[in-house]
């Protein structure tokens, strides 16, 4: 049985500094030929263009109806691979075989003609997928309802915001029945409610037997949607397998860990953090965090101008970037500082709270309901100690360790 996608030894090379090719007229060609001798003389003595490999020798297959996540740090080659699969760019070497109609959602507005209305672009994209007009008309109302832009469907898309573009583009890609759907990290443009709606639709599409390749930095979404994950690093395929195993490797790969953050650039606002660090109960800097220790987050901040409604908060996040809980001075009956000056705020987490995982702490200075003045974040691993795990044979499940009072009585 044929797979839906077969990628065989695909490589892609780019030349840094090379002028991008574009549509040229006869006048341009004549002008270039006249300039060429002088350009050659002017470049004498310079180094040639640097060549880089965005992808090197990538090979794997995607089965029909399979949902595959594509992850990796920025510059790993994820978007380049999707553009090759979508036939937007050609590989330098290797080959790709696609068995089925391909729908893609790679960049906001890709495949839309700016002068055409939303309605006309829906029909244009359907025609590109090989659908008949009657088939598109049958799906049209469903596409528009999902996009939630009914009022603007007859407006040229050049007037759309990036969020409106994304809404309509996703609705078209998901509803016009491509057999293979390629989705890049574009859902971040939408609001949280629509992102959740899109993820639900992708689950529905996957259950319908269509093949999906999904690129995202949101590991929670990758684990929710994908059975298989491919990990790219510097243009090479370094892992392919179960979602849980490959995402764990990704999180451990090149994790930037620091227990102290200090401002290195001059502030752009008159309210900012100077330093944020992890400390023990005595406010002494921590060199590492263990599962049995108490952890304090210490915030050194500056207020150069008075702000009546200034708020301060700290959030604890898991390795996927999902918030576990947030806290502010209001929780302890205190108010955030507002008058000009230098301040130190400290929040102490409960003892034995953290499991042996990687966490992030993020601090925020903001005006309630409006402006964010400054943010700071720390990402750190927690080392396992025996004290937390000698109670039950399986350790503790979840994101944090919470001790509960139990009472066991004869009944």
LUMDRENBA-154259 format. One record per residue (C-alpha): x, y, z. Coordinates in nm, 4 decimals. Example, Ala and Ser with C-alpha at 12.3 -4.5 7.8 and 13.67 -1.06 7.14 Angstrom:
          u          v          w
     1.2300    -0.4500     0.7800
     1.3670    -0.1060     0.7140
This chain:
          u          v          w
     0.0000     0.0000     0.0000
     0.1361     0.3411    -0.1004
     0.2033     0.5963     0.1763
     0.0442     0.9388     0.1435
     0.3850     1.1101     0.1414
     0.7259     0.9685     0.0583
     1.0328     1.1883     0.1165
     1.3567     1.0476    -0.0236
     1.6949     1.2081     0.0573
     1.5612     1.5625     0.0207
     1.8135     1.8465     0.0501
     1.7797     2.2196    -0.0026
     2.0662     2.4642    -0.0483
     2.0483     2.8446    -0.0356
     2.3092     3.1028    -0.1248
     2.3363     3.3841     0.1281
     2.3722     3.7182    -0.0467
     2.2504     3.5885    -0.3809
     1.9968     3.8161    -0.5449
     1.6513     3.6601    -0.5510
     1.5181     3.5875    -0.8971
     1.1923     3.7484    -0.9962
     0.9902     3.8291    -1.3041
     1.2063     4.0358    -1.5441
     1.1286     4.2291    -1.8606
     1.3371     4.2549    -2.1777
     1.4525     4.5984    -2.0600
     1.5777     4.4414    -1.7334
     1.7693     4.1737    -1.9263
     1.9392     4.4337    -2.1484
     2.0270     4.6488    -1.8477
     2.1743     4.3506    -1.6620
     2.3900     4.2550    -1.9604
     2.5288     4.6094    -1.9823
     2.6023     4.6240    -1.6094
     2.7586     4.2780    -1.5858
     3.1220     4.3716    -1.6740
     3.1219     4.6548    -1.4202
     2.9557     4.4416    -1.1506
     3.2210     4.1742    -1.2078
     3.5026     4.4289    -1.1692
     3.3423     4.5790    -0.8574
     3.3143     4.2352    -0.6933
     3.6761     4.1387    -0.7649
     3.8571     4.0598    -0.4431
     3.5364     3.9840    -0.2521
     3.4462     3.6480    -0.1150
     3.1866     3.4472    -0.3058
     2.8335     3.3886    -0.1823
     2.8095     3.1680     0.1231
     2.6132     2.8492     0.0695
     2.4054     2.6948     0.3452
     2.2033     2.3740     0.3580
     1.8558     2.4362     0.4993
     1.7846     2.0615     0.4641
     2.0273     1.7715     0.4325
     1.9355     1.4201     0.3260
     1.5857     1.4028     0.4808
     1.4016     1.0733     0.4344
     1.0785     0.9410     0.5883
     0.7279     0.8304     0.4934
     0.3845     0.9387     0.6141
     0.1043     0.6833     0.6012
    -0.2459     0.7575     0.4806
    -0.4578     0.9100     0.7554
    -0.1535     0.9696     0.9757
    -0.0999     1.2953     1.1673
     0.2702     1.3781     1.1877
     0.4140     1.6638     1.3920
     0.7220     1.8471     1.2663
     0.9199     2.0162     1.5437
     1.2574     2.1814     1.5938
     1.4096     2.5104     1.6960
     1.3924     2.8184     1.4713
     1.6047     2.7645     1.1619
     1.5839     2.3854     1.1818
     1.4299     2.3603     0.8325
     1.0637     2.2897     0.9160
     0.9084     2.5590     0.6970
     1.1501     2.4824     0.4124
     1.0393     2.1190     0.4124
     0.6705     2.2179     0.4088
     0.7301     2.4540     0.1156
     0.8914     2.1692    -0.0764
     0.5940     1.9443     0.0015
     0.3548     2.2210    -0.1095
     0.5475     2.2602    -0.4394
     0.6306     2.6219    -0.3559
     1.0036     2.5594    -0.3824
     1.2051     2.2795    -0.5406
     1.4581     2.0656    -0.3552
     1.8245     2.0890    -0.4487
     1.8451     1.7115    -0.4255
     1.6194     1.4162    -0.3597
     1.2523     1.3680    -0.4421
     0.9060     1.3901    -0.2893
     0.6078     1.1748    -0.3832
     0.2570     1.2903    -0.2859
    -0.0465     1.0679    -0.3304
    -0.3514     1.2937    -0.3163
    -0.4636     1.6556    -0.3422
    -0.2640     1.8873    -0.1172
    -0.4020     2.1798     0.0826
    -0.1571     2.4030     0.2658
    -0.1691     2.6749     0.5269
     0.1908     2.7935     0.5452
     0.1935     3.1707     0.5830
    -0.0844     3.4191     0.6437
    -0.2360     3.5007     0.3063
    -0.0479     3.2373     0.1058
    -0.2606     3.1415    -0.1966
    -0.4940     3.4409    -0.1638
    -0.5121     3.7101    -0.4300
    -0.5224     4.0452    -0.2480
    -0.7480     4.2147    -0.5043
    -1.0137     3.9414    -0.4884
    -1.2822     3.9237    -0.2211
    -1.2975     3.6534     0.0423
    -1.5770     3.4835    -0.1551
    -1.3737     3.4854    -0.4770
    -1.0653     3.3504    -0.2986
    -1.2650     3.0593    -0.1595
    -1.3666     2.9605    -0.5136
    -1.0127     3.0221    -0.6428
    -0.8571     2.7936    -0.3814
    -1.1190     2.5267    -0.4458
    -1.0437     2.5378    -0.8194
    -0.6704     2.5031    -0.7481
    -0.7512     2.1878    -0.5492
    -0.9338     2.0530    -0.8531
    -1.2870     2.0893    -0.7140
    -1.5868     2.1635    -0.9329
    -1.7895     2.4803    -0.8754
    -2.0857     2.2811    -0.7439
    -1.8626     2.1090    -0.4856
    -1.7272     2.4434    -0.3641
    -2.0781     2.5921    -0.3433
    -2.1848     2.2958    -0.1315
    -1.9052     2.3711     0.1182
    -1.9133     2.7517     0.0971
    -2.1565     2.8287     0.3813
    -1.9698     2.5910     0.6129
    -1.6373     2.7617     0.5318
    -1.7728     3.1097     0.5972
    -1.9498     3.0095     0.9198
    -1.6321     2.8525     1.0559
    -1.4196     3.1583     0.9673
    -1.6623     3.3915     1.1513
    -1.6078     3.6740     0.8997
    -1.9477     3.6663     0.7263
    -1.9718     4.0490     0.7271
    -1.6490     4.0829     0.5286
    -1.6745     3.7905     0.2867
    -1.7361     4.0269    -0.0091
    -1.4529     4.2634     0.0878
    -1.1168     4.2395    -0.0968
    -0.8805     4.0436     0.1278
    -0.6125     4.3137     0.1002
    -0.8205     4.4989     0.3606
    -0.8227     4.2024     0.6031
    -0.6237     4.1964     0.9240
    -0.3739     3.9115     0.9722
    -0.6245     3.7429     1.2039
    -0.9016     3.7596     0.9427
    -0.6650     3.6228     0.6784
    -0.5779     3.3305     0.9025
    -0.9406     3.2556     0.9894
    -1.0505     3.2365     0.6282
    -0.7344     3.0573     0.5104
    -0.7699     2.7864     0.7753
    -1.1415     2.7447     0.7042
    -1.0681     2.7005     0.3324
    -0.7813     2.4549     0.3914
    -0.9788     2.2431     0.6382
    -1.3154     2.2347     0.4612
    -1.2335     2.1976     0.0911
    -1.1388     1.8301     0.1346
    -0.7684     1.8075     0.0495
    -0.6406     1.4553     0.1056
    -0.3136     1.5939     0.2486
    -0.3133     1.9012     0.4728
     0.0070     2.0935     0.5515
    -0.0202     2.3363     0.8446
     0.2643     2.5628     0.9537
     0.2887     2.7695     1.2732
     0.0187     3.0150     1.1656
    -0.2430     2.9497     1.4316
    -0.0461     3.1769     1.6666
    -0.1931     3.4718     1.4734
    -0.5456     3.3994     1.5949
    -0.6999     3.4553     1.9352
    -0.7020     3.1776     2.1936
    -1.0661     3.0833     2.1294
    -1.0166     3.0439     1.7543
    -0.6900     2.8511     1.8050
    -0.8801     2.6001     2.0175
    -1.1505     2.5811     1.7509
    -0.8866     2.5136     1.4826
    -0.7236     2.2371     1.6862
    -1.0636     2.0748     1.7323
    -1.1262     2.0926     1.3571
    -0.7862     1.9371     1.2872
    -0.8726     1.6488     1.5185
    -1.1987     1.6034     1.3280
    -1.0142     1.6147     0.9939
    -0.7615     1.3574     1.1179
    -1.0376     1.1234     1.2351
    -1.1860     1.1511     0.8852
    -0.8806     0.9758     0.7437
    -0.6925     1.2680     0.5917
    -0.3165     1.3001     0.6227
    -0.1784     1.5986     0.8150
     0.1706     1.7382     0.8679
     0.1579     1.9922     1.1488
     0.4393     2.2325     1.2420
     0.4153     2.3987     1.5816
     0.6268     2.5181     1.8745
     0.3343     2.4406     2.1052
     0.4341     2.0975     2.2313
     0.0975     2.0499     2.4027
    -0.0798     2.0820     2.0653
     0.1708     1.8459     1.9014
     0.1148     1.5813     2.1698
    -0.2630     1.6258     2.1484
    -0.2878     1.5891     1.7700
     0.0035     1.3780     1.6514
     0.0766     1.0091     1.6817
     0.4204     1.0445     1.5211
     0.6680     1.3329     1.5450
     0.9736     1.4173     1.3326
     1.2435     1.6301     1.4963
     1.4663     1.8478     1.2758
     1.7901     2.0050     1.3938
     2.0112     2.2206     1.1690
     1.8448     2.0810     0.8587
     1.8813     1.7144     0.9539
     1.6269     1.4590     1.0738
     1.7552     1.3625     1.4182
     1.4517     1.1736     1.5551
     1.1324     1.0130     1.4233
     0.8937     0.8185     1.6446
     0.6255     0.8336     1.9122
     0.5109     1.1841     2.0017
     0.5853     1.1497     2.3742
     0.9422     1.0263     2.3182
     1.0422     1.2718     2.0460
     0.8932     1.5784     2.2168
     1.0771     1.4887     2.5382
     1.4023     1.4750     2.3432
     1.3217     1.8134     2.1870
     1.2583     1.9704     2.5272
     1.5883     1.8359     2.6591
     1.7826     1.9420     2.3483
     1.9599     2.2709     2.3966
     1.7380     2.3794     2.6869
     1.8520     2.7190     2.8058
     1.8583     2.6938     3.1833
     1.9263     2.9878     3.4096
     1.8310     3.0686     3.7653
     1.8985     3.4405     3.7201
     1.7900     3.6988     3.4651
     1.9450     4.0461     3.4528
     1.8608     4.3310     3.2192
     2.1307     4.3823     2.9592
     1.9550     4.6313     2.7323
     1.8356     4.9817     2.8289
     1.4671     4.9920     2.9238
     1.2138     5.1418     2.6844
     0.9612     5.2093     2.9607
     0.9807     5.3881     3.2941
     0.8710     5.0698     3.4741
     1.0980     4.7664     3.4368
     1.2708     4.4693     3.5979
     1.6408     4.5029     3.6837
     1.6905     4.1463     3.7965
     1.4812     3.8320     3.8502
     1.6308     3.5265     4.0169
     1.5512     3.2112     4.2121
     1.6544     3.1980     4.5772
     1.6054     2.9964     4.8920
     1.3917     3.0999     5.1891
     1.6699     3.3359     5.3072
     1.6792     3.5071     4.9639
     2.0195     3.3550     4.8875
     2.0757     3.2812     4.5183
     2.0122     2.9200     4.4216
     2.2632     2.7306     4.2093
     2.0169     2.4481     4.1379
     1.6626     2.3412     4.2284
     1.5677     2.0055     4.3758
     1.2329     1.8390     4.4334
     1.2508     1.8813     4.8103
     1.3506     2.2474     4.8312
     1.1600     2.5685     4.8862
     1.1958     2.8111     4.5996
     1.1515     3.1876     4.6089
     1.1247     3.4134     4.3050
     1.2943     3.7472     4.3781
     1.2042     4.0467     4.1620
     1.4144     4.3650     4.1617
     1.2202     4.6380     3.9834
     1.2391     5.0088     3.9101
     0.9520     5.2558     3.8880
     1.0732     5.5842     3.7385
     0.7268     5.7345     3.6992
     0.4179     5.6901     3.9108
     0.1391     5.4620     3.7865
    -0.1757     5.4264     3.9962
    -0.2918     5.0891     3.8663
     0.0435     4.9138     3.8330
     0.0250     4.5379     3.8892
     0.2902     4.2743     3.9501
     0.2428     3.9006     3.8905
     0.4402     3.5767     3.8595
     0.3368     3.2619     3.6701
     0.4727     2.9072     3.6858
     0.4650     2.7225     3.3505
     0.5311     2.3628     3.2499
     0.7784     2.2522     2.9841
     0.5173     2.2995     2.7091
     0.4608     2.6626     2.8025
     0.1178     2.5997     2.9579
     0.0519     2.7875     3.2796
     0.0239     2.5864     3.6011
    -0.0710     2.8750     3.8283
    -0.0239     3.2484     3.8699
     0.0119     3.4643     4.1761
     0.0388     3.8321     4.2695
     0.0837     4.0370     4.5901
    -0.2954     4.0648     4.6043
    -0.3079     3.6947     4.7026
    -0.1344     3.7881     5.0280
    -0.3429     4.1012     5.0871
    -0.0638     4.3305     4.9627
    -0.0705     4.5932     4.6923
     0.1859     4.6295     4.4163
     0.4188     4.9315     4.4458
     0.3126     5.2360     4.2442
     0.5272     5.5283     4.3617
     0.8649     5.6014     4.1951
     1.1572     5.4104     4.3459
     1.3431     5.0805     4.3540
     1.1706     4.7768     4.4998
     1.2312     4.4107     4.5762
     0.9356     4.1716     4.5723
     0.9640     3.8073     4.6768
     0.7166     3.5227     4.6308
     0.7865     3.1913     4.8050
     0.6512     2.8737     4.6475
     0.5283     2.6009     4.8845
     0.7970     2.3477     4.9836
     0.8156     2.0237     4.7862
     0.5998     2.1687     4.5111
     0.8088     2.0888     4.2047
     0.8529     1.7550     4.0288
     1.1717     1.6546     3.8403
     1.0705     1.8356     3.5224
     1.1624     2.1532     3.3374
     0.9642     2.4615     3.4396
     0.9531     2.8290     3.3492
     0.8843     3.1275     3.5706
     0.7542     3.4443     3.4059
     0.7177     3.7810     3.5771
     0.4981     4.0656     3.4511
     0.4700     4.4390     3.5227
     0.1517     4.5798     3.3738
    -0.1430     4.8148     3.4033
    -0.4562     4.6220     3.4928
    -0.6579     4.5489     3.1798
    -0.4265     4.7269     2.9382
    -0.0534     4.7856     2.8954
     0.2323     4.5449     2.9740
     0.5442     4.7398     3.0758
     0.7944     4.4588     3.1126
     0.8345     4.0812     3.1308
     1.1160     3.8519     3.2439
     1.1440     3.4740     3.2333
     1.3597     3.1927     3.3691
     1.3692     2.8340     3.2431
     1.5133     2.5755     3.4783
     1.5260     2.1996     3.5432
     1.4372     2.0437     3.8781
     1.6674     1.7667     3.9974
     1.5152     1.4634     4.1631
     1.5751     1.3892     4.5302
     1.4661     1.0779     4.7172
     1.2596     1.2586     4.9786
     0.9685     1.3207     4.7443
     0.9533     0.9711     4.5982
     0.9992     0.7335     4.8888
     0.6299     0.7383     4.9737
     0.4697     0.5632     4.6775
     0.6292     0.3204     4.4319
     0.5260     0.5134     4.1232
     0.6225     0.8602     4.2404
     0.3765     1.1417     4.1820
     0.1865     1.2157     3.8649
     0.0952     1.5570     3.7253
     0.2809     1.8870     3.6873
     0.3424     1.9764     4.0527
     0.3586     1.7810     4.3789
     0.0757     1.8608     4.6179
     0.0642     1.6894     4.9564
    -0.2891     1.6154     5.0739
    -0.4072     1.5289     5.4258
    -0.5683     1.1831     5.4395
    -0.7689     1.0153     5.7084
    -0.8198     0.6374     5.7026
    -1.0645     0.4902     5.9503
    -1.2356     0.1588     6.0071
    -1.5957     0.1724     5.8882
